[in-house]
């Protein structure tokens, strides 16, 4: 499951960066008036990446805590 989480974390980061680069390119060529609202999708993808990263670290610390608790018993 950890491999899947790392793949999905990288996926959201790549998607966010690609969307931001694409929207910037289209904004330069077609005008930002039309493409500026799409930046929200890039920000959303990067937010999902950050949330997944935070939750993976939190889950890892919690699992370490649980493993340490088992060894004490």
N, C-alpha and C positions, 0 to 999 in steps of 0.2 A: 504494500500500500504506500510505503514511503516513496518508492520510485514513481508511482502514479502521481503523487502529490507534487514531486519535483518537476515532472514533465508538464503538469497542468500549470504550475507556477511559471515556468519558462514560457509556456504557450500564451498566457495572459500578458506577460511582459512584451513578447514579440508582437502580439496583436496590437497592443497599445502603441508601441513605437511605430509600427507600420501605419496605423491609422493616422497618427499625428504627422508623419512624414508625407503621407498621401494627401491629407487635407491641406497641409502647407503648400505642397506643389500645386494642387488644384486652386488654392486661394491665390497664388501668384499668377497662374495662367488665366483663370476665369474670373477672379475677383473674390475678395474675402466676404463680401456681402452675402454671397450665395453659400459659401462653404463654412463659414465661421461656426454655425451651430453644431456642426459635426464634430468639433473638438470635444464635445461632451462625451461622445462615444470613446474617444481615446482616453480621456480622463477617467471614465468609468472602468475601462479595461485595466488601467494602471492601478486604480483603487482596488479592484478585485485581486490583482497581483499582491499589493501591499497587505490586504486583509488575509490572504492565504499565507503569506510569509509570517505575519504576526501569529496566526493561529497554529502554524506548524511549529514555531518556536515555543509557543505556550503549551502545545500538546507534548512536545519533547520534554520540557521541564516537568510537566505533570507525570509523564511516564517514568522519568528518572526518580521522581519522588515516590511513586508507587513501587518501583523496583527496590528502592532503598528501604521502604517500609516492610517489604516481604523478607528482606535479609535480616532484619532485626528480630523477627518473630521466631 
